[in-house]
């Protein structure tokens, strides 16, 4: 259902949607529930001027319904800007499922989510995200024609393309800040070693970078140490590590008034969504002399693979568009320097210019 009055999600959590600090003119917000499977989901559609909303589904054990709504609202708006900046004919949307992906995930729950997506009749196209795999999306697709990123709908797992785009973005940042292409000998602190983070680490290692790695999963850290001769560090200290580049690839809001003064790297470029905790944090990074690669610009490889590839396609076009992320970031860096504005502000402007042209 569309939300026009306060509703409750989770345990005694009053949520006033329109007064929510992350509500930014969202077109539609749907709260979905299925008693039989235990599904509790929020689907946020931010903007469809460029086309149907597209964005992944995140399964997470949120502390409250309000925390889930906050994530859905922020992530969906980020997808609007990501798709616009990547030149895709999609608007922005995102779904969250309030559940523990390790304990609560069942085929019935995933199918129930697919039913919720199908009821939106194509206004929202879903895909995998944190807590949801491509195999899970195959289950979701049993109930909806609008599940993307599966073997049947395209190239399958989008994470390798996200990792490629982040690597190209890091190279662009190094060229702009350090005036050379070679990553050999540079130290990169990679925070988060999921599918994307580990893929980025592999690209960096093969390019000759020295890696400092961190993750809440000890096995992922051990694997990175063995594979990349990496040095481990506590995830909470990853941003404070002596490094040339800090590469956040975990959850968002890690760049804030507390952490930014502690960052020792001159470049921040990583795959995590919504890295800035507030709009003011882009200015804080600028004032600290840190070159920031806006998250939705650098991590667009996954949605590019989902949007542009059809069943049986080769990935030539997807790879070309993903590699071009480096060029997009260079344009952002140059304009930000000229206008003396945060790179996030410039990225927003570029996305808004394309959105305005669609009206």
C-alpha positions as CSV (number, residue, x, y, z in Angstrom):
1,X,0.0,0.0,0.0
2,X,1.0,3.6,-0.5
3,X,1.8,5.4,2.7
4,X,-0.1,8.7,3.4
5,X,-0.3,8.5,7.2
6,X,2.0,7.3,9.9
7,X,2.3,3.5,10.2
8,X,4.1,1.0,12.3
9,X,6.8,-1.4,11.3
10,X,8.4,-3.8,13.6
11,X,7.8,-3.5,17.4
12,X,6.0,-0.3,18.4
13,X,7.8,2.0,16.0
14,X,5.8,5.0,15.0
15,X,7.0,6.3,11.6
16,X,5.8,9.6,10.2
17,X,7.0,9.2,6.6
18,X,6.5,12.7,5.3
19,X,8.3,14.3,8.2
20,X,11.2,11.7,8.0
21,X,14.5,13.5,7.6
22,X,15.4,11.3,4.7
23,X,12.2,11.9,2.8
24,X,13.2,13.8,-0.3
25,X,10.1,14.0,-2.5
26,X,9.9,10.2,-2.9
27,X,7.1,9.3,-5.3
28,X,5.9,6.1,-3.6
29,X,6.7,4.1,-0.4
30,X,5.2,0.7,0.0
31,X,5.2,-1.3,3.2
32,X,4.7,-5.0,2.5
33,X,3.9,-7.8,4.9
34,X,3.2,-11.5,4.5
35,X,2.1,-13.2,7.7
36,X,2.7,-16.8,6.4
37,X,6.4,-16.2,5.6
38,X,7.1,-13.5,8.1
39,X,8.0,-11.0,5.3
40,X,8.4,-7.4,6.4
41,X,9.6,-5.2,3.6
42,X,9.8,-1.5,2.5
43,X,10.0,-0.6,-1.1
44,X,10.9,3.0,-1.8
45,X,10.5,4.6,-5.2
46,X,12.3,7.9,-5.3
47,X,12.1,9.2,-8.9
48,X,10.9,7.7,-12.2
49,X,11.5,10.6,-14.6
50,X,14.2,8.7,-16.5
51,X,12.3,5.4,-16.4
52,X,11.1,2.7,-14.0
53,X,12.9,2.7,-10.6
54,X,15.7,0.2,-10.4
55,X,17.7,-0.8,-7.4
56,X,18.6,-3.8,-5.3
57,X,17.0,-5.5,-2.3
58,X,18.8,-5.5,1.0
59,X,18.1,-8.0,3.7
60,X,19.3,-6.8,7.1
61,X,18.4,-7.2,10.8
62,X,17.5,-3.5,11.4
63,X,17.3,-2.3,15.0
64,X,13.9,-0.7,14.3
65,X,11.4,0.0,11.6
66,X,12.6,3.5,11.4
67,X,16.1,2.4,10.7
68,X,14.8,0.2,7.9
69,X,12.9,3.1,6.5
70,X,15.9,5.4,6.7
71,X,18.0,3.0,4.7
72,X,15.3,2.5,2.1
73,X,14.8,6.3,1.6
74,X,18.5,7.1,1.5
75,X,19.4,4.1,-0.8
76,X,16.5,4.8,-3.2
77,X,17.5,8.4,-3.6
78,X,21.1,7.3,-4.2
79,X,19.9,5.0,-7.0
80,X,18.2,7.9,-8.7
81,X,21.5,9.8,-8.8
82,X,23.5,6.7,-9.7
83,X,21.3,5.7,-12.6
84,X,21.2,9.3,-13.9
85,X,25.0,9.8,-13.7
86,X,25.6,6.5,-15.4
87,X,23.4,7.5,-18.3
88,X,20.9,4.8,-17.7
89,X,17.2,5.0,-18.5
90,X,16.1,4.0,-15.0
91,X,14.9,5.9,-12.0
92,X,15.8,5.2,-8.5
93,X,14.3,2.7,-6.1
94,X,15.4,0.3,-3.3
95,X,13.9,-2.4,-1.2
96,X,14.8,-3.6,2.3
97,X,13.7,-6.8,4.0
98,X,13.7,-6.6,7.8
99,X,15.2,-10.0,8.6
100,X,18.4,-11.8,9.5
101,X,19.8,-13.1,6.2
102,X,21.6,-15.9,8.1
103,X,18.6,-17.1,10.1
104,X,15.3,-15.9,8.6
105,X,15.8,-16.4,4.8
106,X,13.4,-18.9,3.3
107,X,12.1,-19.5,-0.2
108,X,8.6,-18.6,1.0
109,X,9.8,-15.3,2.2
110,X,11.7,-14.5,-1.0
111,X,8.7,-15.6,-3.1
112,X,6.5,-13.3,-0.9
113,X,8.8,-10.4,-1.7
114,X,8.6,-11.2,-5.4
115,X,4.8,-10.9,-5.1
116,X,5.2,-7.5,-3.5
117,X,7.4,-6.4,-6.4
118,X,5.0,-7.8,-9.0
119,X,2.1,-5.8,-7.5
120,X,4.0,-2.6,-8.5
121,X,3.5,-3.6,-12.1
122,X,7.0,-2.7,-13.3
123,X,7.4,0.7,-11.5
124,X,10.2,-1.0,-9.5
125,X,12.8,-3.5,-10.8
126,X,14.7,-5.3,-8.1
127,X,18.1,-7.0,-7.9
128,X,20.5,-8.5,-5.3
129,X,22.1,-6.4,-2.6
130,X,23.5,-7.0,0.9
131,X,22.1,-10.2,2.3
132,X,20.6,-11.2,-1.0
133,X,22.4,-13.4,-3.6
134,X,21.8,-14.0,-7.3
135,X,20.5,-17.4,-6.3
136,X,18.0,-15.7,-4.0
137,X,17.0,-13.4,-6.8
138,X,16.2,-16.5,-8.9
139,X,13.7,-17.5,-6.2
140,X,12.2,-13.9,-6.2
141,X,11.8,-14.2,-10.0
142,X,9.4,-17.1,-9.5
143,X,6.8,-14.5,-8.5
144,X,7.7,-11.5,-10.6
145,X,8.9,-10.6,-14.0
146,X,10.8,-7.6,-12.6
147,X,13.7,-9.4,-10.9
148,X,17.0,-8.4,-12.6
149,X,20.6,-9.6,-12.2
150,X,19.8,-13.3,-12.7
151,X,21.2,-15.7,-15.2
152,X,17.9,-15.6,-17.1
153,X,17.6,-11.9,-17.3
154,X,21.2,-10.9,-18.0
155,X,24.8,-11.5,-16.9
156,X,24.0,-12.9,-13.5
157,X,26.0,-11.7,-10.5
158,X,26.6,-7.9,-10.9
159,X,29.3,-7.7,-8.2
160,X,32.3,-8.3,-10.5
161,X,31.2,-5.2,-12.5
162,X,30.8,-3.2,-9.4
163,X,34.3,-4.2,-8.4
164,X,35.7,-3.3,-11.9
165,X,34.1,0.2,-11.7
166,X,35.5,0.9,-8.3
167,X,39.0,-0.1,-9.5
168,X,38.7,2.2,-12.5
169,X,37.5,4.9,-10.2
170,X,40.5,4.4,-7.9
171,X,42.8,4.7,-10.9
172,X,41.1,7.9,-11.9
173,X,41.5,9.3,-8.4
174,X,45.2,8.4,-8.3
175,X,45.8,10.0,-11.7
176,X,44.1,13.2,-10.6
177,X,45.6,13.5,-7.1
178,X,49.0,11.8,-7.6
179,X,49.5,12.5,-11.3
180,X,50.4,8.9,-12.3
181,X,48.6,5.8,-13.4
182,X,50.7,3.2,-11.5
183,X,49.2,1.8,-8.3
184,X,52.3,-0.2,-7.6
185,X,53.6,0.4,-4.1
186,X,50.6,2.4,-3.0
187,X,48.9,1.3,0.3
188,X,45.1,0.8,0.2
189,X,43.0,0.1,3.3
190,X,40.0,-2.0,2.1
191,X,37.2,-2.1,4.6
192,X,34.7,-4.8,3.8
193,X,35.5,-8.1,2.0
194,X,32.2,-9.2,0.6
195,X,31.9,-10.1,-3.1
196,X,32.6,-6.5,-4.2
197,X,35.3,-5.7,-1.7
198,X,37.2,-8.9,-2.3
199,X,37.0,-8.3,-6.0
200,X,38.3,-4.7,-5.6
201,X,41.1,-6.1,-3.5
202,X,42.1,-8.6,-6.2
203,X,42.3,-5.8,-8.8
204,X,44.4,-3.7,-6.5
205,X,46.7,-6.6,-5.6
206,X,47.2,-7.5,-9.3
207,X,48.1,-3.8,-9.9
208,X,50.8,-4.0,-7.3
209,X,49.2,-2.2,-4.4
210,X,49.9,-3.1,-0.8
211,X,46.7,-4.1,1.0
212,X,45.4,-3.5,4.5
213,X,42.1,-5.4,5.0
214,X,39.3,-5.5,7.5
215,X,35.9,-7.2,7.8
216,X,33.6,-8.4,10.5
217,X,33.9,-11.9,9.1
218,X,37.2,-13.4,10.2
219,X,37.2,-16.0,7.4
220,X,37.1,-13.3,4.8
221,X,40.0,-11.6,6.4
222,X,42.0,-14.8,6.6
223,X,41.3,-15.5,2.9
224,X,42.5,-12.0,2.0
225,X,45.7,-12.4,4.0
226,X,46.4,-15.7,2.3
227,X,45.5,-14.5,-1.2
228,X,46.9,-11.0,-1.2
229,X,49.6,-11.1,1.5
230,X,47.4,-8.4,3.2
231,X,47.8,-7.0,6.6
232,X,44.7,-7.2,8.8
233,X,43.3,-4.4,10.9
234,X,40.2,-4.0,13.0
235,X,37.3,-2.7,10.9
236,X,36.7,0.2,13.2
237,X,40.3,1.3,12.6
238,X,40.4,0.9,8.8
239,X,39.9,4.6,8.1
240,X,42.7,5.5,10.6
241,X,45.3,3.3,9.0
242,X,48.3,4.9,7.3
243,X,47.4,4.5,3.7
244,X,47.4,6.3,0.4
245,X,43.8,5.3,-0.3
246,X,40.9,4.4,2.0
247,X,38.5,2.1,0.2
248,X,35.2,1.6,2.2
249,X,33.3,-1.4,0.8
250,X,31.0,-2.2,3.8
251,X,27.9,-0.4,5.0
252,X,27.2,3.3,4.7
253,X,27.4,6.4,6.8
254,X,31.1,5.6,7.7
255,X,32.3,9.1,6.7
256,X,31.1,11.5,9.4
257,X,32.1,14.2,11.8
258,X,33.9,11.7,14.0
259,X,35.7,9.6,11.4
260,X,36.7,12.2,8.8
261,X,39.3,14.0,11.1
262,X,40.8,10.5,11.7
263,X,41.3,9.6,8.1
264,X,45.0,9.5,7.1
265,X,44.6,8.7,3.4
266,X,44.5,11.4,0.8
267,X,41.9,9.6,-1.3
268,X,38.7,8.0,-0.3
269,X,37.2,5.7,-3.0
270,X,35.2,2.6,-2.3
271,X,32.1,0.6,-3.1
272,X,29.9,1.2,-0.1
273,X,26.6,3.0,-0.6
274,X,25.7,6.2,1.2
275,X,29.2,6.7,2.6
276,X,28.5,10.3,3.8
277,X,26.5,10.4,7.0
278,X,25.2,13.9,6.2
279,X,25.4,16.4,3.4
280,X,28.0,18.4,5.4
281,X,30.5,15.5,5.3
282,X,31.4,16.2,1.7
283,X,32.5,19.7,2.8
284,X,34.4,18.2,5.7
285,X,36.4,16.0,3.3
286,X,37.1,18.9,1.0
287,X,38.3,21.0,4.0
288,X,40.5,18.1,5.1
289,X,42.2,18.0,1.7
290,X,40.8,14.5,1.0
291,X,39.8,13.6,-2.6
292,X,36.5,11.8,-2.4
293,X,35.0,9.6,-5.2
294,X,31.2,10.0,-4.7
295,X,29.9,6.6,-3.9
296,X,27.1,6.4,-6.5
297,X,29.5,7.5,-9.2
298,X,32.1,5.0,-8.5
299,X,30.0,1.9,-7.6
300,X,27.6,2.0,-10.7
301,X,29.1,-1.0,-12.4
302,X,26.6,-3.4,-10.9
303,X,23.5,-1.5,-12.0
304,X,25.1,-0.9,-15.4
305,X,25.4,-4.7,-15.9
306,X,21.8,-5.2,-14.8
307,X,20.5,-2.4,-17.0
308,X,22.3,-3.0,-20.2
309,X,22.7,-6.8,-20.5
310,X,20.0,-9.2,-21.8
311,X,19.9,-13.0,-21.7
312,X,22.8,-14.5,-23.6
313,X,24.5,-11.1,-24.1
314,X,28.3,-10.8,-24.0
315,X,29.5,-8.2,-21.6
316,X,31.5,-6.0,-24.0
317,X,29.1,-3.0,-23.8
318,X,28.8,-3.4,-20.0
319,X,32.5,-3.5,-19.5
320,X,33.0,-0.4,-21.8
321,X,30.4,1.6,-19.8
322,X,31.8,0.4,-16.5
323,X,35.4,1.3,-17.4
324,X,34.0,4.7,-18.4
325,X,33.3,5.4,-14.7
326,X,36.9,6.6,-14.5
327,X,36.1,9.3,-17.1
328,X,33.0,10.3,-15.2
329,X,34.9,10.7,-12.0
330,X,37.7,12.7,-13.7
331,X,35.0,15.1,-14.9
332,X,33.7,15.4,-11.4
333,X,37.2,16.0,-9.9
334,X,38.1,18.6,-12.5
335,X,34.8,20.6,-12.1
336,X,35.0,20.3,-8.3
337,X,38.5,21.8,-8.3
338,X,37.4,24.6,-10.7
339,X,34.4,25.5,-8.6
340,X,36.0,24.8,-5.2
341,X,33.1,22.6,-4.2
342,X,32.9,19.1,-2.7
343,X,33.0,16.3,-5.3
344,X,29.6,15.1,-3.9
345,X,28.0,18.4,-4.7
346,X,29.3,18.3,-8.3
347,X,28.1,14.7,-8.8
348,X,24.7,15.8,-7.5
349,X,24.6,18.7,-9.9
350,X,25.5,16.5,-12.9
351,X,22.8,14.0,-12.0
352,X,20.2,16.8,-11.4
353,X,21.0,18.2,-14.8
354,X,20.2,15.0,-16.5
355,X,17.0,14.6,-14.4
356,X,15.9,18.1,-15.3
357,X,16.4,17.4,-19.0
358,X,14.0,14.5,-18.8
359,X,11.1,16.6,-17.7
